[in-house]
């Protein structure tokens, strides 16, 4: 709250010397966003200094005289701290348009799970005199709701799927724990990014794949959002910690989860977006010439966590037999005969599922390759996570994995 002191006469409020109708103070919210705040957009773009297609608020004001000092105060709300914008308007009787930088409560925005409403109050002062007040009520969505695209005032469709990069979080504090757990599996002994060779790049990716299957992460197709808008398309995306804790992921959830780990270890990733589907790509070489593909949803076809290899060997054999299609005919028999361990069989199963996942999207990729960077085909997109980091930052949340 801002308290201004002013000289008073007869106990009444001092009348402003400026006519509000001539100052014509206005505050508008981007009409393309259908009167709704999207925390994912605010958080993902928090460090970006360039102009985006969707500036949120616009303030309009007409300077009543030369060198007028204008101060706009946005009161504190449950989503923002008090915000003060002040500037000198040099020309008289001139209309100015201002895009304010709002002091958001980022920690609050990052934890919003449900939609709601917020009331905002903007007060305009000219030369320290209060001239006008504008009130605005906006809806807001949960932070899991990601913009896909919207129609602007000219009915042009603007693609926002690049905001998926905000859900890739290579800075998550639990990643170091996960990487240590992956090394303990024994598939690889260290993470090196591109320092060894292409085969070892694939081994690092497979080690992560094996880890997902060992944790029992399975496919879940939740994508719907809570409220429908005729102007804005959105999709529900799970965060890194939600995939890990709940062991559920759809195609984009699994892509951003794996991309978070791969980016952490220095492997360059991209996400390919098609109508109603997404799959992962990663470069096998440091020069970004050789692309490998990975259908992340197929990881959920194998649940290694459901195989108990510490109990009755025959029971374990029955559990392993559920995945016969990922083994050669004699490999299960080798386990029954004691020639190989259950752990080795699980690795065989996982490697075969990984091989199939790396081949699953090849024909699709070849067929649609020319569409990914075609601005006229807004149903296709190739999201290069390294490039998008110049614009979009990870959404950081204060999550305790122990709860």
C-alpha positions in Angstrom: 0.0 0.0 0.0 1.3 3.5 -0.9 0.4 6.4 1.4 0.8 9.9 0.0 0.7 13.0 2.2 -0.9 16.2 0.8 -1.8 19.6 2.1 -5.5 19.7 3.1 -8.0 22.4 3.4 -11.0 22.1 5.7 -10.2 18.5 6.3 -11.1 17.5 2.7 -9.0 15.8 0.1 -7.0 18.1 -2.2 -8.5 18.2 -5.6 -6.2 17.1 -8.5 -5.3 19.9 -10.9 -5.4 17.4 -13.8 -8.6 16.4 -15.6 -8.8 12.5 -15.6 -10.6 12.6 -18.9 -7.7 14.4 -20.5 -5.1 12.2 -19.0 -7.2 9.3 -20.1 -5.4 6.7 -18.0 -6.1 3.2 -19.3 -4.8 -0.3 -18.4 -5.5 -3.2 -20.7 -4.6 -6.9 -20.6 -3.7 -8.7 -23.8 -7.1 -9.6 -25.3 -5.6 -12.7 -27.1 -5.1 -14.4 -23.7 -8.8 -14.4 -23.0 -8.6 -12.5 -19.7 -6.4 -15.2 -18.2 -2.9 -15.2 -16.6 -0.7 -18.2 -17.4 2.0 -18.7 -14.7 4.0 -21.0 -17.0 4.4 -18.2 -19.4 5.4 -15.6 -16.8 7.9 -18.0 -15.1 9.4 -19.3 -18.4 9.9 -15.8 -19.8 11.1 -14.2 -16.5 14.7 -13.6 -17.6 13.9 -12.7 -21.3 14.5 -9.1 -22.2 13.2 -9.1 -25.7 9.7 -8.5 -27.0 7.4 -11.5 -27.1 4.2 -12.0 -29.2 2.2 -11.6 -26.0 3.1 -8.7 -23.8 0.7 -8.9 -20.9 -0.3 -5.4 -19.8 -0.4 -2.2 -21.7 -0.8 1.2 -20.0 -2.0 4.2 -22.0 -1.7 7.8 -20.7 -1.8 11.3 -22.2 0.7 13.7 -20.8 -1.2 16.8 -19.6 1.9 19.1 -19.8 5.5 19.1 -20.7 7.9 17.0 -18.5 5.0 15.5 -16.5 6.3 13.0 -13.9 4.0 10.0 -14.1 3.9 7.3 -11.5 1.8 4.1 -11.9 1.3 2.0 -8.8 0.1 -1.6 -8.9 -1.1 -2.7 -5.5 0.1 -5.9 -4.0 -2.0 -9.0 -4.6 -1.7 -12.7 -4.0 0.3 -13.0 -7.2 2.4 -9.9 -7.2 4.3 -7.5 -5.0 3.6 -3.8 -5.1 5.0 -2.5 -8.4 5.9 1.1 -9.2 6.5 2.5 -12.7 7.7 6.1 -12.9 8.9 8.1 -15.8 9.0 11.6 -17.2 6.8 12.4 -20.3 8.5 15.1 -22.2 5.8 16.2 -24.6 2.4 17.7 -23.7 -0.8 16.4 -25.1 0.9 13.3 -26.4 -0.3 9.7 -26.0 2.2 7.3 -24.4 2.0 3.5 -24.3 3.9 1.7 -21.5 4.6 -2.0 -21.1 5.1 -2.4 -17.3 7.5 -4.9 -15.7 5.4 -6.5 -13.0 7.1 -7.7 -9.7 5.5 -11.1 -9.6 5.6 -13.5 -6.6 7.4 -16.2 -8.6 7.5 -18.7 -5.7 3.7 -18.4 -5.4 3.1 -18.7 -9.2 5.3 -21.8 -9.4 3.2 -23.6 -6.8 -0.3 -22.8 -8.2 -2.0 -26.1 -8.9 -5.6 -24.9 -9.4 -7.2 -22.1 -11.4 -8.6 -19.0 -9.6 -9.1 -15.3 -9.9 -7.1 -12.2 -8.8 -8.1 -8.6 -8.5 -5.5 -5.9 -9.5 -5.6 -2.2 -8.8 -3.6 0.3 -10.8 -3.3 4.0 -9.5 -2.0 6.8 -11.7 -0.2 9.9 -10.2 0.9 12.9 -12.2 3.4 15.2 -10.5 2.5 13.4 -7.2 -1.2 14.0 -7.6 -3.5 11.1 -7.8 -5.4 11.3 -11.0 -7.2 8.0 -11.6 -7.6 4.4 -10.4 -8.3 1.3 -12.6 -9.4 -2.1 -11.2 -9.0 -5.3 -13.2 -10.1 -8.9 -12.4 -8.3 -11.7 -14.2 -8.5 -15.5 -14.2 -5.3 -17.5 -13.7 -4.5 -21.1 -14.4 -2.4 -23.7 -12.7 1.4 -23.8 -13.4 1.1 -27.2 -15.2 -1.0 -25.6 -17.9 1.3 -24.7 -20.8 0.3 -22.5 -23.7 0.2 -24.2 -27.1 -1.0 -21.4 -29.2 -3.5 -18.6 -29.5 -5.4 -16.4 -31.9 -4.4 -12.7 -31.9 -6.7 -9.7 -32.5 -6.2 -10.2 -36.3 -7.1 -13.9 -36.0 -3.5 -15.0 -36.8 -2.5 -18.2 -35.0 0.6 -17.8 -32.8 2.5 -20.9 -31.9 3.7 -21.2 -28.3 4.8 -24.8 -28.1 8.4 -23.6 -27.6 7.2 -22.9 -24.0 7.6 -26.7 -23.5 11.2 -25.9 -22.9 10.2 -24.3 -19.6 9.3 -27.7 -18.3 12.8 -29.1 -19.1 14.7 -28.6 -15.9 18.4 -29.5 -16.1 18.9 -27.5 -12.9 16.6 -29.6 -10.7 18.4 -30.3 -7.3 17.4 -34.0 -7.4 19.2 -34.7 -10.7 22.5 -35.3 -8.9 20.8 -38.0 -6.8 19.2 -39.6 -9.9 22.5 -39.6 -11.8 24.2 -41.4 -8.9 21.4 -44.0 -8.9 21.9 -44.5 -12.6 25.6 -45.1 -12.2 24.8 -47.6 -9.4 22.9 -49.7 -12.0 26.3 -50.7 -13.6 25.3 -50.0 -17.2 27.9 -47.2 -17.4 30.6 -46.0 -15.0 30.5 -42.3 -15.7 28.7 -39.5 -17.6 30.9 -37.9 -20.2 28.5 -36.2 -22.7 30.4 -36.2 -26.0 33.9 -36.8 -24.6 34.2 -40.5 -25.6 32.4 -41.5 -28.8 29.0 -42.0 -30.4 28.5 -45.5 -29.0 29.1 -44.2 -25.5 26.6 -41.4 -26.1 24.0 -44.1 -26.8 25.1 -46.0 -23.8 24.5 -43.0 -21.6 21.0 -42.6 -23.0 20.3 -46.3 -22.6 21.4 -46.1 -19.0 18.7 -43.4 -18.4 16.1 -45.6 -20.3 17.0 -48.6 -18.1 16.6 -46.4 -15.1 13.1 -45.3 -16.1 12.0 -48.9 -16.6 13.6 -49.9 -13.3 11.5 -47.3 -11.6 8.3 -48.5 -13.3 7.4 -45.2 -15.0 4.4 -45.9 -17.2 2.3 -44.1 -19.9 -0.6 -41.9 -18.8 -2.4 -39.8 -21.3 -3.5 -36.9 -19.1 -3.4 -33.7 -21.3 -6.7 -32.0 -20.6 -6.9 -28.7 -18.8 -9.5 -27.4 -16.4 -11.1 -24.7 -18.5 -11.8 -24.4 -22.1 -11.0 -21.2 -24.1 -12.0 -20.5 -27.7 -9.0 -18.3 -28.2 -6.2 -20.1 -26.4 -5.0 -23.7 -26.7 -3.2 -25.3 -23.7 -1.9 -28.6 -22.5 -1.3 -30.1 -19.0 2.3 -31.0 -18.5 3.8 -32.8 -15.5 7.0 -31.4 -13.9 10.2 -33.4 -13.5 9.4 -34.2 -9.9 5.8 -35.2 -10.6 6.9 -37.7 -13.2 9.5 -39.1 -10.8 7.2 -39.3 -7.8 4.0 -40.5 -9.5 5.7 -42.7 -12.1 3.3 -41.4 -14.8 4.1 -39.7 -18.1 2.5 -39.0 -21.5 4.6 -38.4 -24.6 5.5 -34.7 -23.8 6.0 -35.5 -20.1 8.5 -38.2 -20.9 10.3 -36.1 -23.4 10.8 -33.2 -21.0 11.8 -35.6 -18.2 14.5 -37.3 -20.3 15.6 -34.0 -21.9 16.2 -32.7 -18.4 18.6 -35.5 -17.6 20.3 -35.4 -21.0 20.9 -31.7 -20.9 22.3 -32.1 -17.4 25.0 -34.5 -18.7 25.7 -32.3 -21.8 23.8 -34.2 -24.5 22.1 -31.9 -27.0 18.3 -32.7 -27.2 15.4 -31.6 -29.4 11.7 -32.4 -29.0 9.7 -33.1 -32.2 6.1 -32.0 -32.1 3.4 -33.4 -34.4 -0.4 -33.4 -34.2 -1.3 -35.0 -30.9 2.2 -36.5 -30.4 5.8 -35.7 -29.4 9.0 -37.7 -29.4 12.6 -37.0 -28.5 15.7 -36.5 -30.6 19.3 -36.2 -29.5 22.6 -35.6 -31.3 25.1 -38.4 -31.2 28.0 -36.2 -32.0 29.3 -32.9 -30.7 29.0 -31.2 -34.1 25.2 -31.9 -34.2 25.4 -33.7 -37.5 24.0 -37.1 -36.5 20.5 -37.3 -35.0 19.1 -40.2 -33.0 15.4 -40.6 -32.2 13.7 -42.0 -29.2 10.0 -42.8 -28.7 9.8 -42.1 -25.0 6.3 -43.6 -24.5 7.6 -47.1 -25.2 9.6 -47.0 -22.0 6.3 -47.7 -20.2 5.8 -51.0 -22.1 8.4 -52.6 -19.8 8.1 -52.4 -16.0 11.3 -53.9 -14.6 10.3 -52.8 -11.1 7.6 -55.5 -11.2 10.1 -58.3 -11.5 11.2 -59.7 -8.2 14.7 -61.3 -8.7 15.4 -61.9 -5.0 12.7 -64.5 -4.4 11.7 -67.8 -5.9 13.6 -68.3 -9.3 10.6 -69.9 -10.9 8.4 -67.0 -9.9 11.0 -64.6 -11.3 11.1 -66.7 -14.5 7.3 -66.3 -14.9 7.6 -62.6 -14.4 10.4 -62.3 -16.9 8.3 -64.4 -19.4 5.8 -61.5 -19.7 8.5 -59.8 -21.8 9.3 -62.7 -24.2 9.0 -60.5 -27.2 12.0 -58.6 -26.1 14.2 -61.7 -25.7 15.6 -64.4 -27.9 14.1 -67.8 -27.6 16.8 -69.3 -25.5 17.6 -66.4 -23.1 14.9 -67.2 -20.6 16.0 -70.8 -20.6 19.5 -69.7 -19.9 18.2 -68.0 -16.8 16.3 -71.1 -15.7 19.5 -73.1 -16.2 21.5 -70.6 -14.1 23.7 -69.5 -17.0 22.7 -65.9 -16.7 21.2 -63.8 -13.9 17.8 -62.2 -13.7 19.6 -58.8 -13.8 21.2 -59.7 -17.1 17.8 -60.8 -18.5 16.3 -57.5 -17.4 19.1 -55.6 -19.2 18.5 -57.7 -22.4 14.8 -56.9 -22.2 15.5 -53.2 -21.7 18.1 -53.0 -24.5 15.7 -54.6 -27.0 12.9 -52.1 -26.0 15.4 -49.3 -26.3 16.4 -50.5 -29.8 12.8 -50.6 -30.9 12.2 -47.1 -29.4 15.1 -45.7 -31.4 13.7 -47.1 -34.6 10.0 -46.4 -34.0 9.9 -42.8 -35.3 12.4 -43.0 -38.2 9.9 -43.2 -41.0 7.7 -40.5 -39.4 10.8 -38.3 -39.1 11.8 -38.8 -42.7 8.3 -38.1 -44.0 7.8 -35.0 -42.0 11.3 -33.6 -41.7 10.6 -30.7 -44.1 7.6 -29.6 -42.0 9.3 -29.1 -38.7 10.7 -25.7 -39.6 8.0 -24.6 -41.9 6.2 -21.6 -40.4 3.1 -22.3 -42.4 2.7 -25.7 -40.8 2.0 -24.8 -37.2 1.1 -28.4 -36.2 4.7 -29.4 -36.5 7.7 -28.1 -34.6 11.3 -29.0 -33.8 12.2 -27.6 -30.3 15.9 -27.3 -29.9 16.3 -27.1 -26.1 19.8 -25.5 -26.2 18.6 -22.7 -28.6 15.4 -22.1 -26.6 17.4 -21.6 -23.4 18.4 -18.2 -24.8 14.7 -17.3 -24.5 13.0 -19.7 -22.1 14.3 -20.6 -18.6 13.3 -23.7 -16.5 10.3 -23.3 -14.2 11.9 -23.7 -10.7 9.7 -25.0 -7.9 10.6 -25.5 -4.2 9.7 -29.2 -4.0 10.7 -31.6 -1.2 11.2 -35.0 -2.7 10.7 -36.5 0.7 7.0 -35.4 0.8 
